[in-house]
């Protein structure tokens, strides 16, 4: 073999090793988020850090405790007996079909720059709890059958994107702001800016999301099927709902709900309502509240696209 051929073979081998170590990536999507998680410095998770592939609860907990940027890949099903606490600058992702967490969920608390992708989570209290954290991206997960919420975001969390997830077999799905209390309002004021896009709310009943206090919540290109209600805006929250499909949803949007004393603001535009009730709207939600660039998919393509691509998806499938 000539020197040139040996050098080329070495390059090919090196690239192949890097590909094996990088872990699988979702085939849809983007390698960076769209929406609030993309603003300012963006959300990169553990990019640039070492990667760890874990198959047991002990390995997963140990990897999550490591400091510095890191990417953790879950292979197979892992049963946890306590919530998994993630540190800043972490990516937690499934390493292939069947990557599952059960027993307890993921706690994203007082951290920044976290990505959770390509995981199935069920049987926890909360599948994913985000509290006092910023720049978080929840993408391409399958979430169901938990005792409380599936993705709850509260206590001044900010700059979050929830995208391409499938929510099912659940009652109270996504809470954004957890209390009407004035002390909590002071914490949440100017925060709780979240984008929900291309999620499949598949018979998940309520809270998709239920929003308190937040300004500039953006809900676009989601598929709602067989839900009691879609989006609820209360306590003067400002929510823009556009380009979604509501199929067999009794109350697509609400501006008053439960025992919250004050209504919210909600503007809907370009949505498709199939076998559904009439949306409630109230007040003004100016587009200027949405500072990032995004592109709406045609609403008549949402049913097929989101039903097929929401949830964990891998390039090697």
C-alpha positions in Angstrom: 0.0 0.0 0.0 1.4 3.4 -0.9 1.9 6.1 1.7 -1.1 8.1 0.2 -3.4 5.1 0.5 -2.2 4.4 4.1 -3.0 8.0 5.1 -6.4 7.8 3.5 -7.2 4.6 5.3 -6.2 6.2 8.5 -8.5 9.1 8.0 -11.4 6.7 7.2 -10.8 4.7 10.3 -10.6 7.8 12.5 -13.8 9.1 11.1 -15.5 5.8 11.7 -14.3 5.7 15.3 -15.7 9.2 15.9 -19.0 8.2 14.4 -19.3 5.2 16.8 -18.5 7.4 19.8 -20.8 10.2 19.0 -23.9 8.2 19.7 -27.1 8.0 17.6 -28.9 11.1 16.7 -32.6 11.7 15.8 -33.3 11.6 12.1 -35.7 14.4 12.1 -34.6 17.4 13.5 -32.5 19.8 13.9 -29.3 19.7 15.9 -30.3 22.9 17.6 -33.7 23.9 18.9 -36.3 26.2 17.4 -38.0 28.7 19.8 -37.2 30.1 23.2 -34.4 27.6 23.9 -32.5 29.0 20.9 -32.3 32.6 22.1 -29.3 34.4 23.6 -26.5 31.8 23.9 -28.8 28.9 22.8 -29.1 25.4 24.2 -26.2 23.0 23.4 -26.4 20.6 26.3 -23.2 18.5 26.6 -21.8 19.4 23.2 -18.0 19.2 23.2 -17.9 17.0 26.3 -17.2 13.3 26.7 -19.9 10.7 26.0 -21.0 7.9 28.3 -23.3 5.0 27.3 -25.1 3.6 30.3 -27.2 0.4 30.8 -27.9 0.4 34.5 -29.3 2.8 37.1 -25.9 3.0 38.9 -24.1 3.9 35.7 -26.7 6.5 34.8 -26.6 8.2 38.2 -22.8 8.2 38.3 -22.6 9.8 34.8 -25.2 12.4 35.7 -23.2 13.5 38.7 -20.1 14.2 36.7 -19.3 17.9 36.4 -18.6 19.7 33.1 -20.2 19.2 29.7 -21.2 15.6 29.0 -23.5 13.5 26.8 -25.1 10.5 28.4 -26.7 7.8 26.1 -29.2 5.4 27.6 -29.3 1.9 26.2 -32.2 -0.3 27.0 -34.6 0.1 29.9 -33.5 1.4 33.3 -35.5 1.4 36.4 -34.7 4.2 38.9 -35.7 4.4 42.5 -35.1 8.2 42.9 -35.4 11.1 40.6 -32.5 11.6 38.2 -31.0 15.0 38.9 -29.3 16.6 35.8 -26.4 19.1 36.1 -25.9 22.1 33.8 -24.4 21.4 30.3 -25.8 17.9 30.0 -27.4 16.0 27.1 -29.3 12.9 28.1 -30.5 10.9 25.1 -31.6 7.4 24.1 -29.0 5.3 22.4 -31.5 3.4 20.3 -35.0 2.0 20.2 -36.1 0.9 23.6 -34.2 3.5 25.6 -36.5 3.9 28.6 -36.6 5.3 32.1 -39.2 4.1 34.5 -39.9 4.2 38.2 -38.9 7.8 38.7 -38.4 10.7 36.3 -35.9 13.5 35.5 -35.4 16.6 37.7 -34.0 19.7 36.0 -33.6 22.0 38.9 -31.5 25.2 39.3 -29.4 24.4 36.2 -28.8 25.7 32.7 -28.2 24.3 29.2 -29.8 20.9 29.3 -31.1 18.7 26.5 -33.3 15.6 26.9 -34.0 13.6 23.7 -35.1 10.3 22.4 -36.3 8.8 25.6 -39.4 6.9 26.7 -40.4 7.7 30.3 -43.3 6.3 32.3 -44.3 5.2 35.7 -42.8 8.2 37.5 -44.4 11.0 39.6 -43.4 13.6 37.0 -41.7 12.4 33.9 -39.7 15.6 33.6 -39.8 18.4 36.1 -38.1 21.7 35.2 -37.7 24.1 38.1 -35.7 27.4 38.4 -33.8 26.5 35.2 -33.1 28.1 31.8 -32.2 27.0 28.3 -33.7 23.5 28.4 -34.8 21.5 25.3 -37.1 18.5 25.5 -37.2 16.8 22.1 -38.5 13.5 20.5 -39.5 11.8 23.8 -42.4 9.5 24.5 -44.0 10.4 27.8 -47.0 8.6 29.5 -48.6 7.0 32.5 -47.1 9.1 35.3 -48.8 10.0 38.6 -48.6 13.8 38.2 -47.3 15.7 35.2 -45.4 14.7 32.1 -43.4 18.0 31.5 -44.0 20.5 34.3 -42.2 23.9 34.1 -42.2 26.2 37.1 -40.5 28.5 39.6 -39.1 31.1 37.1 -37.8 28.6 34.6 -37.2 30.3 31.2 -36.1 29.8 27.6 -37.4 26.3 27.1 -38.5 24.4 24.0 -40.7 21.3 24.0 -40.7 19.8 20.5 -41.6 16.6 18.6 -42.7 14.6 21.7 -45.6 12.2 22.0 -47.8 12.5 25.1 -50.3 9.8 25.8 -52.2 7.7 28.4 -52.2 10.6 30.8 -54.5 13.2 32.4 -52.5 16.3 33.5 -49.9 16.7 30.8 -47.9 20.0 30.7 -48.1 22.6 33.5 -46.5 26.0 32.9 -46.6 27.9 36.2 -47.8 25.9 39.1 -49.6 28.3 41.4 -51.8 31.5 41.4 -50.0 32.7 44.6 -48.7 36.3 44.5 -45.3 35.1 45.8 -45.0 32.7 42.9 -46.2 35.4 40.5 -43.2 37.5 41.6 -40.9 34.6 40.8 -42.5 33.8 37.5 -42.9 37.4 36.2 -41.0 37.9 33.0 -40.0 34.2 32.9 -41.7 31.0 31.8 -41.1 31.7 28.1 -41.7 28.4 26.4 -42.2 27.1 22.9 -44.3 24.0 22.2 -44.1 22.8 18.6 -44.7 19.6 16.7 -45.9 17.6 19.7 -48.5 14.9 19.5 -51.0 15.1 22.3 -52.6 11.8 21.8 -55.6 11.4 24.0 -53.7 13.0 26.9 -56.8 14.9 28.1 -55.7 18.2 29.7 -52.9 20.8 30.1 -51.3 21.1 26.7 -50.2 23.4 28.3 -52.0 25.2 31.2 -50.3 28.5 31.5 -50.1 31.1 34.3 -48.4 34.5 34.3 -46.1 33.9 31.3 -45.7 36.3 28.4 -44.8 35.1 24.9 -45.8 31.4 25.2 -45.8 30.0 21.7 -47.8 26.9 20.7 -47.5 26.0 17.0 -47.8 23.1 14.7 -48.9 20.6 17.4 -51.4 17.8 16.9 -54.2 17.4 19.5 -56.3 14.3 19.2 -59.1 13.1 21.6 -58.4 15.6 24.4 -60.7 17.3 26.9 -59.1 20.6 26.3 -56.0 21.9 24.4 -54.4 25.1 25.7 -55.5 27.1 28.8 -54.3 30.6 29.5 -55.0 32.1 32.9 -53.7 34.7 35.3 -53.0 37.2 32.5 -50.7 34.9 30.7 -50.1 35.7 27.0 -50.3 32.7 24.6 -50.1 32.6 20.8 -51.6 29.4 19.4 -51.1 29.0 15.6 -51.1 26.3 12.9 -52.2 23.5 15.2 -54.7 20.7 14.5 -57.4 20.0 17.0 -59.1 16.7 16.3 -62.0 15.7 18.6 -61.0 18.2 21.3 -64.0 19.5 23.2 -62.4 22.8 24.2 -59.5 23.6 21.9 -58.5 26.8 23.9 -59.6 28.3 27.2 -59.0 31.7 28.8 -60.4 30.7 32.2 -60.0 27.4 34.0 -60.3 25.8 37.3 -60.0 27.9 40.4 -57.6 30.5 38.9 -59.3 33.8 39.7 -58.1 35.8 36.7 -58.4 35.0 32.9 -55.5 34.9 30.5 -54.9 36.3 27.1 -54.9 34.0 24.1 -54.8 34.6 20.3 -55.4 31.8 17.8 -54.5 31.9 14.1 -54.5 29.4 11.3 -55.6 26.4 13.3 -57.6 23.5 12.0 -60.6 22.3 14.1 -61.9 18.8 13.3 -64.9 17.4 15.2 -64.0 20.0 17.9 -65.6 22.8 19.9 -65.1 26.5 19.4 -61.8 28.1 20.7 -61.9 30.7 23.4 -59.8 33.8 22.7 -59.2 36.9 24.7 -57.1 40.1 24.6 -54.0 40.8 22.5 -50.8 38.8 22.1 -48.6 40.8 19.8 -46.2 38.9 17.5 -43.4 41.2 18.9 -43.5 38.9 22.0 -42.0 36.1 19.8 -38.4 37.3 19.1 -37.0 34.3 17.2 -37.3 33.1 13.7 -39.5 30.1 12.9 -41.4 28.7 10.0 -45.0 27.3 10.2 -45.6 24.0 8.4 -48.9 23.9 6.4 -51.6 23.0 8.8 -53.1 20.3 6.6 -49.7 18.4 6.7 -49.5 18.4 10.5 -51.6 15.3 11.2 -49.5 13.1 9.0 -46.1 14.7 9.8 -46.5 14.9 13.6 -48.2 11.5 14.1 -45.4 9.9 12.2 -42.4 11.7 13.5 -43.2 12.7 17.1 -41.5 10.5 19.8 -38.1 8.9 19.6 -36.6 8.5 16.1 -33.1 7.4 15.2 -31.1 7.7 12.0 -30.3 4.0 12.0 -33.9 2.9 12.1 
